[in-house]
Amino acid sequence: MKRLFLAFPLLCLACATPVTVVRTVDDRPRLLLQGAPEGAMLLVDGKPVGKASAFSGNPGVCLVEPGVHLLEVRLGGQVLVSQKAFFGGGEQRTLVVPQEAAQ
């Protein structure tokens, strides 16, 4: 009986299935915005992405697809920054809004 008591946990361990963890890496390029005023919006290729302050890198970044994109930061109807940029796989860029444009 004592041997059966000791063998039971070993039998249970032998029947356990292995644990597999799969992790995927998101290597899309990242865009950070610096110096954008409160209320400014980020547009990528003319499409609104969200509030510019959400992409300051603390904690949010804007993930974009590789390729050439037109980046704009607008406050109301005014374009504060407009820049075309090429993004490669896995890179991170920072778009700086000049202080004089933000005022």
Order of alpha helices (4+ residues) and beta strands (2+ residues): alpha-beta-beta-beta-beta-beta-beta-beta-alpha
